[in-house]
Amino acid sequence: MRSVLVAALVSCADGPRQSKARRFLTGLSADELQFIAEFMGASILEGEEPSPGSPSELAERVEGFRSARAGRATASEDQDLKAILLREFLRGTALRKAPVAVRAAHA
């Protein structure tokens, strides 16, 4: 599962920064990777650019995501750390502006 999350998140990074993104993501736990992936997925579903924008916009978006996630039973006590890691990932990877291609799985 970790390798799939790392590969998916690395693919979101701009080409020249993919190796930096891979090094960063490789050091994270599966739970931390899932948090970042959930943010990215929520951004895509809401039609928002996952790119960071200004620092204040980034902080606002991450806080909104944390608030929406807070009521879930799976929300853990380490949300502050995960939010910091998410902000670092978004700042350091220069995410692509192009829409992410999603393949539907056939049942």
Biopython code that builds the backbone (N, CA, C, O; Angstrom):
import numpy as np
from Bio.PDB.StructureBuilder import StructureBuilder

atoms = [
    (1, "MET", "N", (0.820, -1.195, 0.000)),
    (1, "MET", "CA", (0.000, 0.000, 0.000)),
    (1, "MET", "C", (0.868, 1.266, 0.000)),
    (1, "MET", "O", (0.575, 2.227, -0.710)),
    (2, "ARG", "N", (1.942, 1.253, 0.805)),
    (2, "ARG", "CA", (2.809, 2.431, 0.871)),
    (2, "ARG", "C", (3.382, 2.771, -0.496)),
    (2, "ARG", "O", (3.382, 3.932, -0.906)),
    (3, "SER", "N", (3.872, 1.751, -1.201)),
    (3, "SER", "CA", (4.521, 2.019, -2.487)),
    (3, "SER", "C", (3.528, 2.577, -3.502)),
    (3, "SER", "O", (3.902, 3.391, -4.347)),
    (4, "VAL", "N", (2.277, 2.151, -3.430)),
    (4, "VAL", "CA", (1.247, 2.659, -4.339)),
    (4, "VAL", "C", (0.959, 4.127, -4.020)),
    (4, "VAL", "O", (0.840, 4.944, -4.933)),
    (5, "LEU", "N", (0.847, 4.464, -2.748)),
    (5, "LEU", "CA", (0.599, 5.849, -2.354)),
    (5, "LEU", "C", (1.777, 6.741, -2.741)),
    (5, "LEU", "O", (1.583, 7.846, -3.247)),
    (6, "VAL", "N", (2.985, 6.265, -2.507)),
    (6, "VAL", "CA", (4.166, 7.058, -2.872)),
    (6, "VAL", "C", (4.177, 7.304, -4.375)),
    (6, "VAL", "O", (4.371, 8.437, -4.815)),
    (7, "ALA", "N", (3.970, 6.257, -5.165)),
    (7, "ALA", "CA", (3.978, 6.396, -6.627)),
    (7, "ALA", "C", (2.899, 7.361, -7.097)),
    (7, "ALA", "O", (3.153, 8.193, -7.968)),
    (8, "ALA", "N", (1.705, 7.260, -6.535)),
    (8, "ALA", "CA", (0.604, 8.144, -6.936)),
    (8, "ALA", "C", (0.905, 9.599, -6.584)),
    (8, "ALA", "O", (0.652, 10.497, -7.387)),
    (9, "LEU", "N", (1.436, 9.833, -5.402)),
    (9, "LEU", "CA", (1.737, 11.200, -4.987)),
    (9, "LEU", "C", (2.924, 11.772, -5.750)),
    (9, "LEU", "O", (2.934, 12.960, -6.072)),
    (10, "VAL", "N", (3.917, 10.952, -6.040)),
    (10, "VAL", "CA", (5.062, 11.416, -6.828)),
    (10, "VAL", "C", (4.598, 11.825, -8.219)),
    (10, "VAL", "O", (5.112, 12.789, -8.786)),
    (11, "SER", "N", (3.639, 11.107, -8.770)),
    (11, "SER", "CA", (3.151, 11.436, -10.114)),
    (11, "SER", "C", (2.461, 12.793, -10.161)),
    (11, "SER", "O", (2.296, 13.363, -11.239)),
    (12, "CYS", "N", (2.059, 13.313, -9.018)),
    (12, "CYS", "CA", (1.429, 14.637, -8.956)),
    (12, "CYS", "C", (2.458, 15.762, -9.005)),
    (12, "CYS", "O", (2.121, 16.905, -9.314)),
    (13, "ALA", "N", (3.701, 15.439, -8.702)),
    (13, "ALA", "CA", (4.757, 16.462, -8.654)),
    (13, "ALA", "C", (5.211, 16.811, -10.064)),
    (13, "ALA", "O", (5.132, 15.994, -10.982)),
    (14, "ASP", "N", (5.683, 18.028, -10.213)),
    (14, "ASP", "CA", (6.256, 18.473, -11.471)),
    (14, "ASP", "C", (7.485, 17.622, -11.766)),
    (14, "ASP", "O", (8.229, 17.272, -10.850)),
    (15, "GLY", "N", (7.702, 17.290, -13.020)),
    (15, "GLY", "CA", (8.774, 16.393, -13.437)),
    (15, "GLY", "C", (10.107, 16.574, -12.744)),
    (15, "GLY", "O", (10.619, 15.617, -12.163)),
    (16, "PRO", "N", (10.699, 17.772, -12.782)),
    (16, "PRO", "CA", (12.011, 17.960, -12.151)),
    (16, "PRO", "C", (12.008, 17.753, -10.635)),
    (16, "PRO", "O", (13.065, 17.527, -10.046)),
    (17, "ARG", "N", (10.877, 17.824, -10.017)),
    (17, "ARG", "CA", (10.823, 17.702, -8.545)),
    (17, "ARG", "C", (10.342, 16.330, -8.081)),
    (17, "ARG", "O", (10.156, 16.114, -6.884)),
    (18, "GLN", "N", (10.143, 15.413, -9.005)),
    (18, "GLN", "CA", (9.647, 14.095, -8.611)),
    (18, "GLN", "C", (10.627, 13.331, -7.729)),
    (18, "GLN", "O", (10.204, 12.625, -6.813)),
    (19, "SER", "N", (11.916, 13.456, -7.981)),
    (19, "SER", "CA", (12.878, 12.738, -7.137)),
    (19, "SER", "C", (12.878, 13.312, -5.719)),
    (19, "SER", "O", (12.994, 12.566, -4.746)),
    (20, "LYS", "N", (12.749, 14.625, -5.601)),
    (20, "LYS", "CA", (12.667, 15.258, -4.269)),
    (20, "LYS", "C", (11.392, 14.793, -3.556)),
    (20, "LYS", "O", (11.416, 14.487, -2.364)),
    (21, "ALA", "N", (10.284, 14.743, -4.295)),
    (21, "ALA", "CA", (9.021, 14.290, -3.707)),
    (21, "ALA", "C", (9.138, 12.843, -3.239)),
    (21, "ALA", "O", (8.669, 12.498, -2.154)),
    (22, "ARG", "N", (9.766, 11.992, -4.063)),
    (22, "ARG", "CA", (9.922, 10.578, -3.696)),
    (22, "ARG", "C", (10.759, 10.437, -2.416)),
    (22, "ARG", "O", (10.414, 9.653, -1.532)),
    (23, "ARG", "N", (11.841, 11.186, -2.319)),
    (23, "ARG", "CA", (12.673, 11.117, -1.101)),
    (23, "ARG", "C", (11.872, 11.555, 0.123)),
    (23, "ARG", "O", (11.952, 10.925, 1.178)),
    (24, "PHE", "N", (11.105, 12.625, -0.014)),
    (24, "PHE", "CA", (10.301, 13.122, 1.099)),
    (24, "PHE", "C", (9.251, 12.082, 1.509)),
    (24, "PHE", "O", (9.111, 11.756, 2.687)),
    (25, "LEU", "N", (8.527, 11.577, 0.529)),
    (25, "LEU", "CA", (7.417, 10.665, 0.805)),
    (25, "LEU", "C", (7.880, 9.305, 1.327)),
    (25, "LEU", "O", (7.178, 8.672, 2.116)),
    (26, "THR", "N", (9.034, 8.862, 0.900)),
    (26, "THR", "CA", (9.542, 7.558, 1.327)),
    (26, "THR", "C", (9.745, 7.504, 2.842)),
    (26, "THR", "O", (9.653, 6.431, 3.439)),
    (27, "GLY", "N", (10.016, 8.632, 3.455)),
    (27, "GLY", "CA", (10.233, 8.675, 4.896)),
    (27, "GLY", "C", (8.966, 8.756, 5.731)),
    (27, "GLY", "O", (9.039, 8.766, 6.960)),
    (28, "LEU", "N", (7.811, 8.813, 5.091)),
    (28, "LEU", "CA", (6.557, 8.956, 5.831)),
    (28, "LEU", "C", (5.899, 7.607, 6.096)),
    (28, "LEU", "O", (6.134, 6.635, 5.379)),
    (29, "SER", "N", (5.080, 7.564, 7.127)),
    (29, "SER", "CA", (4.318, 6.352, 7.439)),
    (29, "SER", "C", (3.149, 6.221, 6.466)),
    (29, "SER", "O", (2.803, 7.173, 5.765)),
    (30, "ALA", "N", (2.557, 5.057, 6.430)),
    (30, "ALA", "CA", (1.394, 4.824, 5.558)),
    (30, "ALA", "C", (0.246, 5.747, 5.948)),
    (30, "ALA", "O", (-0.485, 6.224, 5.080)),
    (31, "ASP", "N", (0.080, 6.002, 7.232)),
    (31, "ASP", "CA", (-0.982, 6.882, 7.710)),
    (31, "ASP", "C", (-0.757, 8.320, 7.251)),
    (31, "ASP", "O", (-1.705, 9.008, 6.873)),
    (32, "GLU", "N", (0.484, 8.769, 7.285)),
    (32, "GLU", "CA", (0.811, 10.121, 6.832)),
    (32, "GLU", "C", (0.623, 10.249, 5.322)),
    (32, "GLU", "O", (0.126, 11.263, 4.831)),
    (33, "LEU", "N", (1.030, 9.204, 4.590)),
    (33, "LEU", "CA", (0.824, 9.200, 3.140)),
    (33, "LEU", "C", (-0.662, 9.245, 2.794)),
    (33, "LEU", "O", (-1.077, 9.940, 1.866)),
    (34, "GLN", "N", (-1.444, 8.501, 3.548)),
    (34, "GLN", "CA", (-2.889, 8.474, 3.299)),
    (34, "GLN", "C", (-3.503, 9.843, 3.551)),
    (34, "GLN", "O", (-4.389, 10.260, 2.805)),
    (35, "PHE", "N", (-3.061, 10.545, 4.570)),
    (35, "PHE", "CA", (-3.558, 11.886, 4.870)),
    (35, "PHE", "C", (-3.307, 12.821, 3.687)),
    (35, "PHE", "O", (-4.201, 13.556, 3.268)),
    (36, "ILE", "N", (-2.078, 12.786, 3.153)),
    (36, "ILE", "CA", (-1.736, 13.632, 2.007)),
    (36, "ILE", "C", (-2.563, 13.233, 0.798)),
    (36, "ILE", "O", (-3.069, 14.098, 0.083)),
    (37, "ALA", "N", (-2.707, 11.938, 0.559)),
    (37, "ALA", "CA", (-3.490, 11.456, -0.580)),
    (37, "ALA", "C", (-4.961, 11.856, -0.458)),
    (37, "ALA", "O", (-5.597, 12.190, -1.458)),
    (38, "GLU", "N", (-5.500, 11.823, 0.749)),
    (38, "GLU", "CA", (-6.889, 12.244, 0.955)),
    (38, "GLU", "C", (-7.067, 13.719, 0.637)),
    (38, "GLU", "O", (-8.067, 14.108, 0.035)),
    (39, "PHE", "N", (-6.105, 14.543, 1.035)),
    (39, "PHE", "CA", (-6.171, 15.968, 0.714)),
    (39, "PHE", "C", (-6.147, 16.172, -0.792)),
    (39, "PHE", "O", (-6.945, 16.934, -1.338)),
    (40, "MET", "N", (-5.229, 15.486, -1.459)),
    (40, "MET", "CA", (-5.122, 15.615, -2.911)),
    (40, "MET", "C", (-6.418, 15.169, -3.581)),
    (40, "MET", "O", (-6.908, 15.838, -4.491)),
    (41, "GLY", "N", (-6.969, 14.059, -3.143)),
    (41, "GLY", "CA", (-8.222, 13.563, -3.706)),
    (41, "GLY", "C", (-9.372, 14.519, -3.459)),
    (41, "GLY", "O", (-10.181, 14.767, -4.353)),
    (42, "ALA", "N", (-9.451, 15.056, -2.253)),
    (42, "ALA", "CA", (-10.514, 16.015, -1.931)),
    (42, "ALA", "C", (-10.384, 17.263, -2.800)),
    (42, "ALA", "O", (-11.389, 17.807, -3.258)),
    (43, "SER", "N", (-9.161, 17.715, -3.027)),
    (43, "SER", "CA", (-8.941, 18.896, -3.871)),
    (43, "SER", "C", (-9.421, 18.637, -5.292)),
    (43, "SER", "O", (-10.068, 19.486, -5.905)),
    (44, "ILE", "N", (-9.100, 17.467, -5.804)),
    (44, "ILE", "CA", (-9.518, 17.116, -7.159)),
    (44, "ILE", "C", (-11.036, 17.029, -7.250)),
    (44, "ILE", "O", (-11.635, 17.557, -8.186)),
    (45, "LEU", "N", (-11.654, 16.369, -6.287)),
    (45, "LEU", "CA", (-13.115, 16.216, -6.310)),
    (45, "LEU", "C", (-13.839, 17.548, -6.161)),
    (45, "LEU", "O", (-14.923, 17.730, -6.715)),
    (46, "GLU", "N", (-13.249, 18.475, -5.421)),
    (46, "GLU", "CA", (-13.857, 19.793, -5.239)),
    (46, "GLU", "C", (-13.519, 20.741, -6.384)),
    (46, "GLU", "O", (-13.989, 21.878, -6.415)),
    (47, "GLY", "N", (-12.704, 20.269, -7.323)),
    (47, "GLY", "CA", (-12.349, 21.086, -8.481)),
    (47, "GLY", "C", (-11.353, 22.174, -8.174)),
    (47, "GLY", "O", (-11.246, 23.141, -8.929)),
    (48, "GLU", "N", (-10.619, 22.045, -7.081)),
    (48, "GLU", "CA", (-9.614, 23.038, -6.699)),
    (48, "GLU", "C", (-8.252, 22.586, -7.176)),
    (48, "GLU", "O", (-7.986, 21.389, -7.288)),
    (49, "GLU", "N", (-7.393, 23.547, -7.456)),
    (49, "GLU", "CA", (-6.008, 23.227, -7.784)),
    (49, "GLU", "C", (-5.330, 22.731, -6.514)),
    (49, "GLU", "O", (-5.410, 23.396, -5.481)),
    (50, "PRO", "N", (-4.663, 21.579, -6.561)),
    (50, "PRO", "CA", (-3.949, 21.126, -5.374)),
    (50, "PRO", "C", (-2.666, 21.899, -5.114)),
    (50, "PRO", "O", (-2.005, 21.677, -4.099)),
    (51, "SER", "N", (-2.301, 22.814, -6.029)),
    (51, "SER", "CA", (-1.076, 23.587, -5.834)),
    (51, "SER", "C", (-1.225, 24.505, -4.628)),
    (51, "SER", "O", (-2.340, 24.887, -4.274)),
    (52, "PRO", "N", (-0.121, 24.858, -4.002)),
    (52, "PRO", "CA", (-0.186, 25.549, -2.724)),
    (52, "PRO", "C", (-0.770, 26.950, -2.721)),
    (52, "PRO", "O", (-1.472, 27.301, -1.772)),
    (53, "GLY", "N", (-0.517, 27.767, -3.732)),
    (53, "GLY", "CA", (-0.964, 29.152, -3.662)),
    (53, "GLY", "C", (-0.121, 29.909, -2.648)),
    (53, "GLY", "O", (1.021, 29.536, -2.382)),
    (54, "SER", "N", (-0.677, 30.965, -2.086)),
    (54, "SER", "CA", (0.069, 31.731, -1.084)),
    (54, "SER", "C", (0.105, 30.944, 0.230)),
    (54, "SER", "O", (-0.721, 30.057, 0.447)),
    (55, "PRO", "N", (1.060, 31.267, 1.102)),
    (55, "PRO", "CA", (1.123, 30.574, 2.388)),
    (55, "PRO", "C", (-0.180, 30.665, 3.197)),
    (55, "PRO", "O", (-0.577, 29.701, 3.852)),
    (56, "SER", "N", (-0.834, 31.817, 3.146)),
    (56, "SER", "CA", (-2.083, 31.950, 3.904)),
    (56, "SER", "C", (-3.205, 31.127, 3.271)),
    (56, "SER", "O", (-4.019, 30.540, 3.983)),
    (57, "GLU", "N", (-3.252, 31.083, 1.939)),
    (57, "GLU", "CA", (-4.251, 30.244, 1.264)),
    (57, "GLU", "C", (-4.011, 28.775, 1.575)),
    (57, "GLU", "O", (-4.951, 28.019, 1.818)),
    (58, "LEU", "N", (-2.760, 28.386, 1.564)),
    (58, "LEU", "CA", (-2.405, 27.002, 1.862)),
    (58, "LEU", "C", (-2.822, 26.631, 3.279)),
    (58, "LEU", "O", (-3.435, 25.586, 3.497)),
    (59, "ALA", "N", (-2.492, 27.482, 4.235)),
    (59, "ALA", "CA", (-2.854, 27.217, 5.628)),
    (59, "ALA", "C", (-4.366, 27.121, 5.795)),
    (59, "ALA", "O", (-4.859, 26.276, 6.542)),
    (60, "GLU", "N", (-5.095, 27.978, 5.104)),
    (60, "GLU", "CA", (-6.559, 27.965, 5.180)),
    (60, "GLU", "C", (-7.137, 26.670, 4.596)),
    (60, "GLU", "O", (-8.040, 26.069, 5.179)),
    (61, "ARG", "N", (-6.615, 26.249, 3.451)),
    (61, "ARG", "CA", (-7.103, 25.019, 2.827)),
    (61, "ARG", "C", (-6.792, 23.789, 3.670)),
    (61, "ARG", "O", (-7.631, 22.898, 3.806)),
    (62, "VAL", "N", (-5.584, 23.737, 4.238)),
    (62, "VAL", "CA", (-5.217, 22.595, 5.071)),
    (62, "VAL", "C", (-6.075, 22.573, 6.328)),
    (62, "VAL", "O", (-6.514, 21.507, 6.759)),
    (63, "GLU", "N", (-6.316, 23.731, 6.917)),
    (63, "GLU", "CA", (-7.155, 23.792, 8.127)),
    (63, "GLU", "C", (-8.591, 23.391, 7.811)),
    (63, "GLU", "O", (-9.227, 22.697, 8.604)),
    (64, "GLY", "N", (-9.104, 23.816, 6.670)),
    (64, "GLY", "CA", (-10.447, 23.404, 6.256)),
    (64, "GLY", "C", (-10.539, 21.899, 6.079)),
    (64, "GLY", "O", (-11.536, 21.285, 6.460)),
    (65, "PHE", "N", (-9.508, 21.306, 5.505)),
    (65, "PHE", "CA", (-9.465, 19.855, 5.331)),
    (65, "PHE", "C", (-9.424, 19.157, 6.684)),
    (65, "PHE", "O", (-10.141, 18.182, 6.910)),
    (66, "ARG", "N", (-8.588, 19.658, 7.577)),
    (66, "ARG", "CA", (-8.497, 19.069, 8.922)),
    (66, "ARG", "C", (-9.828, 19.157, 9.652)),
    (66, "ARG", "O", (-10.237, 18.201, 10.310)),
    (67, "SER", "N", (-10.506, 20.290, 9.544)),
    (67, "SER", "CA", (-11.796, 20.469, 10.220)),
    (67, "SER", "C", (-12.835, 19.497, 9.681)),
    (67, "SER", "O", (-13.585, 18.891, 10.446)),
    (68, "ALA", "N", (-12.875, 19.352, 8.368)),
    (68, "ALA", "CA", (-13.834, 18.435, 7.754)),
    (68, "ALA", "C", (-13.539, 16.994, 8.151)),
    (68, "ALA", "O", (-14.450, 16.173, 8.262)),
    (69, "ARG", "N", (-12.290, 16.700, 8.358)),
    (69, "ARG", "CA", (-11.854, 15.350, 8.684)),
    (69, "ARG", "C", (-11.982, 15.055, 10.187)),
    (69, "ARG", "O", (-11.992, 13.890, 10.586)),
    (70, "ALA", "N", (-12.078, 16.081, 11.007)),
    (70, "ALA", "CA", (-12.051, 15.923, 12.464)),
    (70, "ALA", "C", (-13.187, 15.060, 12.999)),
    (70, "ALA", "O", (-13.005, 14.367, 14.000)),
    (71, "GLY", "N", (-14.338, 15.083, 12.368)),
    (71, "GLY", "CA", (-15.473, 14.318, 12.851)),
    (71, "GLY", "C", (-15.416, 12.846, 12.517)),
    (71, "GLY", "O", (-16.226, 12.064, 13.015)),
    (72, "ARG", "N", (-14.482, 12.460, 11.692)),
    (72, "ARG", "CA", (-14.383, 11.053, 11.289)),
    (72, "ARG", "C", (-13.819, 10.209, 12.415)),
    (72, "ARG", "O", (-12.998, 10.663, 13.211)),
    (73, "ALA", "N", (-14.278, 8.977, 12.460)),
    (73, "ALA", "CA", (-13.798, 8.063, 13.490)),
    (73, "ALA", "C", (-12.323, 7.733, 13.317)),
    (73, "ALA", "O", (-11.652, 7.376, 14.285)),
    (74, "THR", "N", (-11.806, 7.849, 12.089)),
    (74, "THR", "CA", (-10.414, 7.502, 11.836)),
    (74, "THR", "C", (-9.459, 8.663, 12.103)),
    (74, "THR", "O", (-8.243, 8.498, 12.005)),
    (75, "ALA", "N", (-9.991, 9.823, 12.435)),
    (75, "ALA", "CA", (-9.120, 10.974, 12.712)),
    (75, "ALA", "C", (-8.280, 10.653, 13.945)),
    (75, "ALA", "O", (-8.804, 10.188, 14.958)),
    (76, "SER", "N", (-6.996, 10.899, 13.853)),
    (76, "SER", "CA", (-6.105, 10.561, 14.958)),
    (76, "SER", "C", (-5.635, 11.824, 15.667)),
    (76, "SER", "O", (-5.928, 12.947, 15.255)),
    (77, "GLU", "N", (-4.901, 11.601, 16.738)),
    (77, "GLU", "CA", (-4.434, 12.718, 17.555)),
    (77, "GLU", "C", (-3.237, 13.435, 16.952)),
    (77, "GLU", "O", (-2.867, 14.509, 17.426)),
    (78, "ASP", "N", (-2.622, 12.871, 15.921)),
    (78, "ASP", "CA", (-1.425, 13.480, 15.349)),
    (78, "ASP", "C", (-1.730, 14.337, 14.122)),
    (78, "ASP", "O", (-0.920, 14.416, 13.198)),
    (79, "GLN", "N", (-2.881, 14.966, 14.114)),
    (79, "GLN", "CA", (-3.307, 15.779, 12.973)),
    (79, "GLN", "C", (-2.387, 16.979, 12.743)),
    (79, "GLN", "O", (-2.186, 17.387, 11.599)),
    (80, "ASP", "N", (-1.830, 17.543, 13.804)),
    (80, "ASP", "CA", (-0.929, 18.689, 13.638)),
    (80, "ASP", "C", (0.305, 18.295, 12.832)),
    (80, "ASP", "O", (0.704, 19.009, 11.911)),
    (81, "LEU", "N", (0.903, 17.169, 13.175)),
    (81, "LEU", "CA", (2.075, 16.695, 12.449)),
    (81, "LEU", "C", (1.727, 16.410, 10.990)),
    (81, "LEU", "O", (2.474, 16.785, 10.087)),
    (82, "LYS", "N", (0.606, 15.755, 10.762)),
    (82, "LYS", "CA", (0.199, 15.427, 9.398)),
    (82, "LYS", "C", (-0.053, 16.697, 8.580)),
    (82, "LYS", "O", (0.278, 16.748, 7.395)),
    (83, "ALA", "N", (-0.629, 17.704, 9.197)),
    (83, "ALA", "CA", (-0.873, 18.968, 8.493)),
    (83, "ALA", "C", (0.452, 19.642, 8.123)),
    (83, "ALA", "O", (0.570, 20.219, 7.042)),
    (84, "ILE", "N", (1.431, 19.573, 8.999)),
    (84, "ILE", "CA", (2.751, 20.132, 8.701)),
    (84, "ILE", "C", (3.384, 19.385, 7.532)),
    (84, "ILE", "O", (3.928, 20.004, 6.617)),
    (85, "LEU", "N", (3.314, 18.069, 7.563)),
    (85, "LEU", "CA", (3.871, 17.269, 6.473)),
    (85, "LEU", "C", (3.163, 17.565, 5.153)),
    (85, "LEU", "O", (3.808, 17.636, 4.107)),
    (86, "LEU", "N", (1.857, 17.737, 5.194)),
    (86, "LEU", "CA", (1.093, 18.068, 3.996)),
    (86, "LEU", "C", (1.545, 19.408, 3.426)),
    (86, "LEU", "O", (1.768, 19.529, 2.221)),
    (87, "ARG", "N", (1.680, 20.409, 4.283)),
    (87, "ARG", "CA", (2.129, 21.726, 3.813)),
    (87, "ARG", "C", (3.532, 21.641, 3.201)),
    (87, "ARG", "O", (3.799, 22.268, 2.176)),
    (88, "GLU", "N", (4.417, 20.875, 3.820)),
    (88, "GLU", "CA", (5.770, 20.719, 3.277)),
    (88, "GLU", "C", (5.744, 20.016, 1.923)),
    (88, "GLU", "O", (6.482, 20.393, 1.013)),
    (89, "PHE", "N", (4.907, 19.005, 1.788)),
    (89, "PHE", "CA", (4.787, 18.311, 0.504)),
    (89, "PHE", "C", (4.288, 19.273, -0.571)),
    (89, "PHE", "O", (4.834, 19.310, -1.673)),
    (90, "LEU", "N", (3.270, 20.038, -0.260)),
    (90, "LEU", "CA", (2.704, 20.963, -1.243)),
    (90, "LEU", "C", (3.694, 22.064, -1.620)),
    (90, "LEU", "O", (3.779, 22.444, -2.788)),
    (91, "ARG", "N", (4.434, 22.574, -0.652)),
    (91, "ARG", "CA", (5.408, 23.630, -0.927)),
    (91, "ARG", "C", (6.606, 23.126, -1.714)),
    (91, "ARG", "O", (7.135, 23.841, -2.565)),
    (92, "GLY", "N", (7.033, 21.916, -1.441)),
    (92, "GLY", "CA", (8.286, 21.432, -2.000)),
    (92, "GLY", "C", (8.201, 20.695, -3.316)),
    (92, "GLY", "O", (9.235, 20.368, -3.900)),
    (93, "THR", "N", (7.008, 20.422, -3.800)),
    (93, "THR", "CA", (6.931, 19.566, -4.976)),
    (93, "THR", "C", (6.472, 20.262, -6.243)),
    (93, "THR", "O", (6.486, 19.636, -7.303)),
    (94, "ALA", "N", (6.071, 21.506, -6.193)),
    (94, "ALA", "CA", (5.607, 22.231, -7.385)),
    (94, "ALA", "C", (4.656, 21.356, -8.185)),
    (94, "ALA", "O", (4.988, 20.891, -9.275)),
    (95, "LEU", "N", (3.496, 21.141, -7.643)),
    (95, "LEU", "CA", (2.523, 20.242, -8.252)),
    (95, "LEU", "C", (2.136, 20.691, -9.647)),
    (95, "LEU", "O", (2.101, 21.883, -9.952)),
    (96, "ARG", "N", (1.851, 19.725, -10.471)),
    (96, "ARG", "CA", (1.434, 20.012, -11.843)),
    (96, "ARG", "C", (0.088, 20.692, -11.842)),
    (96, "ARG", "O", (-0.756, 20.422, -10.988)),
    (97, "LYS", "N", (-0.110, 21.572, -12.797)),
    (97, "LYS", "CA", (-1.389, 22.268, -12.937)),
    (97, "LYS", "C", (-2.376, 21.451, -13.760)),
    (97, "LYS", "O", (-3.585, 21.668, -13.680)),
    (98, "ALA", "N", (-1.865, 20.512, -14.550)),
    (98, "ALA", "CA", (-2.734, 19.713, -15.418)),
    (98, "ALA", "C", (-3.612, 18.806, -14.577)),
    (98, "ALA", "O", (-3.189, 18.360, -13.511)),
    (99, "PRO", "N", (-4.824, 18.524, -15.031)),
    (99, "PRO", "CA", (-5.702, 17.631, -14.279)),
    (99, "PRO", "C", (-5.109, 16.230, -14.228)),
    (99, "PRO", "O", (-4.437, 15.787, -15.159)),
    (100, "VAL", "N", (-5.366, 15.558, -13.145)),
    (100, "VAL", "CA", (-4.870, 14.207, -12.940)),
    (100, "VAL", "C", (-5.777, 13.231, -13.674)),
    (100, "VAL", "O", (-7.000, 13.293, -13.543)),
    (101, "ALA", "N", (-5.192, 12.350, -14.430)),
    (101, "ALA", "CA", (-5.971, 11.326, -15.135)),
    (101, "ALA", "C", (-6.327, 10.232, -14.147)),
    (101, "ALA", "O", (-5.468, 9.737, -13.417)),
    (102, "VAL", "N", (-7.587, 9.862, -14.130)),
    (102, "VAL", "CA", (-8.055, 8.830, -13.232)),
    (102, "VAL", "C", (-8.616, 7.691, -14.062)),
    (102, "VAL", "O", (-9.450, 7.897, -14.943)),
    (103, "ARG", "N", (-8.146, 6.488, -13.769)),
    (103, "ARG", "CA", (-8.645, 5.313, -14.463)),
    (103, "ARG", "C", (-9.677, 4.623, -13.613)),
    (103, "ARG", "O", (-9.450, 4.365, -12.431)),
    (104, "ALA", "N", (-10.813, 4.322, -14.211)),
    (104, "ALA", "CA", (-11.870, 3.624, -13.479)),
    (104, "ALA", "C", (-11.581, 2.133, -13.531)),
    (104, "ALA", "O", (-11.208, 1.596, -14.574)),
    (105, "ALA", "N", (-11.758, 1.475, -12.400)),
    (105, "ALA", "CA", (-11.604, 0.024, -12.355)),
    (105, "ALA", "C", (-12.917, -0.626, -12.711)),
    (105, "ALA", "O", (-13.971, -0.225, -12.218)),
    (106, "HIS", "N", (-12.861, -1.614, -13.555)),
    (106, "HIS", "CA", (-14.071, -2.322, -13.957)),
    (106, "HIS", "C", (-14.298, -3.482, -13.012)),
    (106, "HIS", "O", (-13.378, -4.254, -12.739)),
    (107, "ALA", "N", (-15.508, -3.611, -12.513)),
    (107, "ALA", "CA", (-15.818, -4.690, -11.566)),
    (107, "ALA", "C", (-16.224, -5.947, -12.274)),
    (107, "ALA", "O", (-16.519, -6.952, -11.627)),
]
sb = StructureBuilder()
sb.init_structure("model")
sb.init_model(0)
sb.init_chain("A")
sb.init_seg("    ")
for serial, (resi, resn, name, xyz) in enumerate(atoms, 1):
    if name == "N":
        sb.init_residue(resn, " ", resi, " ")
    sb.init_atom(name, np.array(xyz, "f"), 0.0, 1.0, " ", f" {name:<3s}", serial, name[0])
structure = sb.get_structure()
